[in-house]
Amino acid sequence: MYKGGRIIAGLLLFACLALMPFLINIGKAAAKPSPQVNTPFIQQLTTQTCVEPAAFMKTEHMQLLNQWRDAALRDGKTVYVNSQGQSFPISLENSCLKCHSNPQQFCNTCHTYAAVKPYCWDCHNQGGTSQ
């Protein structure tokens, strides 16, 4: 093999550099987030009034928000009827953020953990300022 030693050394160097991030982070998993839902509005509620059950919202909230966006902007619908037959306005700011008024603690903890960048704030204002 022509210059086999250099080729093998180069392959070993490449393998070490490619594996280094994995080797450095062994055993250093990030802590699972626990979103804060203790806003004053939620504390005053006597019953659960989220648009859907918590288990559904944890896994399907983005699909629901996409459906809301399409229904409101494309179809002109302004009311969402949930699986229990309750009606809610199709509005991020008047439905979701009414209760979850702490998006820094509630939304961002999970989105940062999952390395997801939501684009909600491209159109919606958060606390009066665009994010």
C-alpha positions, 0 to 999 in steps of 0.5 A: 500500500502506497503511504499506508501509514499516513492514510491510517494515521489520517483515518485515526485522526478523523475518527478521533475528531468525529467521536470527540463530542460524543466522548466528551458528553458521556454521562452529561445528559441535560435535565428533563425540563419541568415547565412552570404552570403556576401563573396567577391566572392558573392558580385562580382556576377552579377546574381544568380549562385548557383547550385539550387534556394535558397529555394531548397538549404535551405531545400535540400542541404544535399540530393544534396550533398549526390547525388553528393557524390554518382555520383562522387565516385560511378558513376564517374560523375563530372558534375551536371546539375541543374533544369535550365539546367546550368552545375556545377562541382560536387565538394564541394570545387570548387562549394560550397566553391567557393562562400561560402568561410566562412563556419564558418559563413555560414554553422556552424550557421545553423548546430549549431542551428539545432544540426547537425554535418555534416561529410563533413570535415571528408574527405574534407579539410577546408582552408587547414586543416582537420576539 
